[in-house]
Amino acid sequence: MRAAQVTKFGDPSVLITADLPDPVPAPGEVLIDVAYADTIFVETQIRSGWGGEFFPVTPPYVPGGGVSGVVSALGPDVPAEWLGRRVTAFVTGSYAERAVAATSALTVVPDSLDLLQAAALVHDGVTATGLMELTAVTETDRVLILGASGGMGTLLVQLAHARGARVVAAARGEAKSALVRDLGADATVDTNSPDWPARARHALGGADGSADVVLDGVGGEPGASAFPLTADGGRFSAHGAPTGGFATLDPTEAKRRDITLFGIADVQFTPADVRRLTASALAEAAAGRLRPVIGEVFSLEGAGEAHAAVEGRGLVGKVVLKM
Ligand SMILES: NC(=O)c1ccc[n+]([C@@H]2O[C@H](COP(=O)([O-])OP(=O)(O)OC[C@H]3O[C@@H](n4cnc5c(N)ncnc54)[C@H](OP(=O)(O)O)[C@@H]3O)[C@@H](O)[C@H]2O)c1
């Protein structure tokens, strides 16, 4: 099979396609003919050599984890009914034409959802749906979303809006802001403006211009700047680090103000929760209530270009690889 490998840590040009042996499904596993693989921001950071303490990979390796595709072969003891099913799964190394996964890790894609949309939800749908549960967003909440135009941000805007919350979305530039308004944001603030935190306070409204829930998908200085906007008794999730690091927050100050902090560890869900959250996201999309935004689809040979596009910050939504 063809696969894209990170040949050494470095810029996107280190992603090179190669012929690798087809994986063979073990007992309890299936072989998936991959239709699409999602890309997520952290894959670009790992490729660059960042985060070795959390992600211990050594080149050459096939990056990626999320796939959609069709079951094309069965390992020993796997019921024949799996053959030909359209599924999503988390796998080890998804930038490849074939992958293996345990049947317990598969989610069947609803008939009315195409495999491209399904692939866009494998990671982001799970995390976004899980974040809604963790932070328990309700219709009385004012929610501030940083990184609102990204793959996960575009889902968070829709899910928080669907729960009836007032959604203020932070995005960069008018085109991205227009998109997130179209997805249900009540107001947007342009992070190109240095005074965006003050603008966010104004947009959040209420008595004190604070957010009951902050969903920080960018981290670093913008994440830290959003912390003072959190209401006393509110919730702050620091799950994003495209700036190069998660937001540094003062736990003593959070405790003093009764703010519940969530971090990246809180969005590492159990296998059972991953299956439940995946099924929920796919069902919402199949019903037309959740729209994955696809920024661009690249070929497997274009994996390096796909990473460059993610890093270039020109696209909105999700970057997906088509096998
Ligand atoms: N996807 C998941 O399931 C998942 C799970 C756990 C954690 N996370 C983390 O959540 C974050 C967002 O993930 P994603 O998949 O939505 O990524 P994404 O689609 O690449 O979106 C990244 C967002 O961050 C903004 N951004 C990028 N670089 C930035 C920078 N240097 N400074 C400020 N903003 C920047 C981008 O908007 P602008 O370029 O317009 O600013 C974009 O809205 C990542 O850190 C990821 O690791 C994701």
Ligand as a Chemical Component Dictionary entry (heavy atoms), coordinates in Angstrom:
data_LIG
# 
_chem_comp.id                   LIG 
_chem_comp.type                 NON-POLYMER 
_chem_comp.pdbx_formal_charge   0 
_chem_comp.three_letter_code    LIG 
# 
loop_
_chem_comp_atom.comp_id 
_chem_comp_atom.atom_id 
_chem_comp_atom.alt_atom_id 
_chem_comp_atom.type_symbol 
_chem_comp_atom.charge 
_chem_comp_atom.model_Cartn_x 
_chem_comp_atom.model_Cartn_y 
_chem_comp_atom.model_Cartn_z 
_chem_comp_atom.pdbx_ordinal 
LIG N1  N1  N 0  -9.107 17.951 17.254 1  
LIG C1  C1  C 0  -9.167 17.322 18.421 2  
LIG O1  O1  O 0  -9.839 16.324 18.606 3  
LIG C2  C2  C 0  -8.365 17.852 19.572 4  
LIG C3  C3  C 0  -8.296 17.131 20.775 5  
LIG C4  C4  C 0  -7.589 17.671 21.850 6  
LIG C5  C5  C 0  -6.943 18.893 21.698 7  
LIG N2  N2  N 1  -7.005 19.544 20.508 8  
LIG C6  C6  C 0  -6.266 20.780 20.341 9  
LIG O2  O2  O 0  -7.149 21.834 20.040 10 
LIG C7  C7  C 0  -6.484 22.788 19.214 11 
LIG C8  C8  C 0  -7.332 23.123 17.995 12 
LIG O3  O3  O 0  -7.480 21.953 17.232 13 
LIG P1  P1  P 0  -8.124 21.999 15.794 14 
LIG O4  O4  O 0  -8.152 20.591 15.323 15 
LIG O5  O5  O -1 -9.378 22.775 15.789 16 
LIG O6  O6  O 0  -7.002 22.780 14.972 17 
LIG P2  P2  P 0  -7.135 23.619 13.627 18 
LIG O7  O7  O 0  -8.288 23.161 12.820 19 
LIG O8  O8  O 0  -5.791 23.620 12.998 20 
LIG O9  O9  O 0  -7.467 25.058 14.156 21 
LIG C9  C9  C 0  -6.543 25.779 14.898 22 
LIG C10 C10 C 0  -7.170 27.112 15.291 23 
LIG O10 O10 O 0  -6.211 27.853 16.050 24 
LIG C11 C11 C 0  -5.935 29.102 15.413 25 
LIG N3  N3  N 0  -4.483 29.251 15.404 26 
LIG C12 C12 C 0  -3.566 28.528 14.725 27 
LIG N4  N4  N 0  -2.331 28.941 14.998 28 
LIG C13 C13 C 0  -2.474 29.948 15.873 29 
LIG C14 C14 C 0  -1.544 30.786 16.524 30 
LIG N5  N5  N 0  -0.218 30.674 16.333 31 
LIG N6  N6  N 0  -2.018 31.733 17.361 32 
LIG C15 C15 C 0  -3.346 31.861 17.552 33 
LIG N7  N7  N 0  -4.275 31.088 16.960 34 
LIG C16 C16 C 0  -3.842 30.140 16.131 35 
LIG C17 C17 C 0  -6.501 29.029 14.006 36 
LIG O11 O11 O 0  -7.152 30.195 13.637 37 
LIG P3  P3  P 0  -6.384 31.444 13.048 38 
LIG O12 O12 O 0  -5.257 30.927 12.230 39 
LIG O13 O13 O 0  -7.348 32.181 12.228 40 
LIG O14 O14 O 0  -5.919 32.209 14.235 41 
LIG C18 C18 C 0  -7.556 27.937 14.109 42 
LIG O15 O15 O 0  -8.813 28.495 14.393 43 
LIG C19 C19 C 0  -5.127 22.163 18.882 44 
LIG O16 O16 O 0  -4.150 22.657 19.762 45 
LIG C20 C20 C 0  -5.327 20.718 19.149 46 
LIG O17 O17 O 0  -4.120 20.045 19.462 47 
LIG C21 C21 C 0  -7.701 19.065 19.451 48 
# 
loop_
_chem_comp_bond.comp_id 
_chem_comp_bond.atom_id_1 
_chem_comp_bond.atom_id_2 
_chem_comp_bond.value_order 
_chem_comp_bond.pdbx_ordinal 
LIG N1  C1  SING 1  
LIG C1  O1  DOUB 2  
LIG C1  C2  SING 3  
LIG C2  C3  SING 4  
LIG C2  C21 DOUB 5  
LIG C3  C4  DOUB 6  
LIG C4  C5  SING 7  
LIG C5  N2  DOUB 8  
LIG N2  C6  SING 9  
LIG N2  C21 SING 10 
LIG C6  O2  SING 11 
LIG C6  C20 SING 12 
LIG O2  C7  SING 13 
LIG C7  C8  SING 14 
LIG C7  C19 SING 15 
LIG C8  O3  SING 16 
LIG O3  P1  SING 17 
LIG P1  O4  DOUB 18 
LIG P1  O5  SING 19 
LIG P1  O6  SING 20 
LIG O6  P2  SING 21 
LIG P2  O7  DOUB 22 
LIG P2  O8  SING 23 
LIG P2  O9  SING 24 
LIG O9  C9  SING 25 
LIG C9  C10 SING 26 
LIG C10 O10 SING 27 
LIG C10 C18 SING 28 
LIG O10 C11 SING 29 
LIG C11 N3  SING 30 
LIG C11 C17 SING 31 
LIG N3  C12 SING 32 
LIG N3  C16 SING 33 
LIG C12 N4  DOUB 34 
LIG N4  C13 SING 35 
LIG C13 C14 SING 36 
LIG C13 C16 DOUB 37 
LIG C14 N5  SING 38 
LIG C14 N6  DOUB 39 
LIG N6  C15 SING 40 
LIG C15 N7  DOUB 41 
LIG N7  C16 SING 42 
LIG C17 O11 SING 43 
LIG C17 C18 SING 44 
LIG O11 P3  SING 45 
LIG P3  O12 DOUB 46 
LIG P3  O13 SING 47 
LIG P3  O14 SING 48 
LIG C18 O15 SING 49 
LIG C19 O16 SING 50 
LIG C19 C20 SING 51 
LIG C20 O17 SING 52 
# 
